[in-house]
Amino acid sequence: MNVMTGDVIEVDVDGDAISALVLLATPEAVIVDPCDGSTPLVFRPEHLTAVRIFDGAAA
């Protein structure tokens, strides 16, 4: 798993791409906050295969 706590990511949820802040990343779970007022989402790390991590240096 290459997602770390504090990363800003884009992930597909129910066919829609969402941007989110990674609140906690452990080998057991990844908790992300879409920062839109909704409840944070919890993923198992193996389900984040198509995650895109924002790289501020490349922007």
N, C-alpha and C positions, 0 to 999 in steps of 0.2 A: 504494500500500500504506500503510495507516495503523497497522500493528503496529510497535511499537518494542521494542528490547532493554529488558528489565526489566518489560514489561507482563505482567499475569496475564490469560489469555484462556480462553475456552471455545470448543472447536472440535469438529466432528463427525468421528469416526474410525470407519469401518466401521459406521455407523448409531448409534453411541453418542456421547453428549456427554462430553467430558473437559475438565477444567480443567488448565491448564499454565502454567508460567513460561517466558517467551520468553528464552532464553539469548543468542541472536544473531539479529538481523534485518538482512539485507542485500538489495539488489535481486536477488541470485541465489538466496538460500535463507533460510529461517527455521527455526531449531533451537529446539525446545521441550522442556521437561522436565515430564512429568506429576507428578513428585515422589512417585511411588508405588514406587520401586525398580526400575522398568523402564528400558529404554534410551531416551535422548532420541529424539525424532522429528524428521525433516527434511522440510520442505515447500517446494515452489516457491511464491513469493508469490502467483502467479496462482491457486493452488489454495485459498487462504484467503479465499474470497469470503463465506462464511457465518460468519466468526469474530466472536465477541462479546468485547469488551474490558471488563474489570472497571474501573469508575470508582469509586474509594473515596470521592470527594466526593459521589456520588449515593447512596451506601449509607446 
